[in-house]
Amino acid sequence: MVCDKLSPPNKRLLSSISNRLFIHCIPDHAPFKVYTTMFYMGKFNGPSPKRHRLWSNDSGLLDLIGSRAGYMSRIEQAACPVRTARTYYDKRGVKRRVGNKEALRDSQTLFSTINGFTI
């Protein structure tokens, strides 16, 4: 997906901070295009199947990452050992999710151990 000042990406997919950065950091006369893709860290042996958004001016790099990790089946997601959220139905029958504080905190560390390797 190509992003420029005239056609911003779908606002529902962006956090408000990302959207503000996008709108204010790219001038109207920018000599470059910004591309974005989403991928699952679980496809790169991450402990949880967290989905990430990646921004770059290199569309080839994003195509490569997107083709490798852009889709993760429910079976593959269930095989990841760490669950960062719990899904439940409230009393009205509406599907809700709530984060697991400890798992989320552990998944945000600068250095973490995955399969015996410190990254």
C-alpha positions, 0 to 999 in steps of 0.5 A: 500500500502506497501512502502519500499526503493525498490518500492517507491509509485507512484510519481504523488500522492506524493508532492516533499517534501513527496517523498524526505522525503520518499526516505531519511528517510527510510534506506535500512536496516529499520526493519519496513514497512511504509503504506499509505492510503488516506481519506476524512476529510469530512467523519469525519464531516469536513467542506470541503471534503479535501482529506488527505494522512496518513502514519503509520507503523500500517496497521490495523489503516490505513485499519480502517480509509480507510474503514471508509473514503476512498471514498466520493461520489460527492453527499456527497462532495457537501453537505459539506458547505465549498468549498476550490477550484473553477473549471472552463474551460479555453478558450481552454476548459481545466478543471482547478481549482483555490484555494479559499484563505480564505477557504484554510486559514481557513481550516488550522487553528490549532483549528477550530470549527466544529458543535459547537465543538472546535478541 
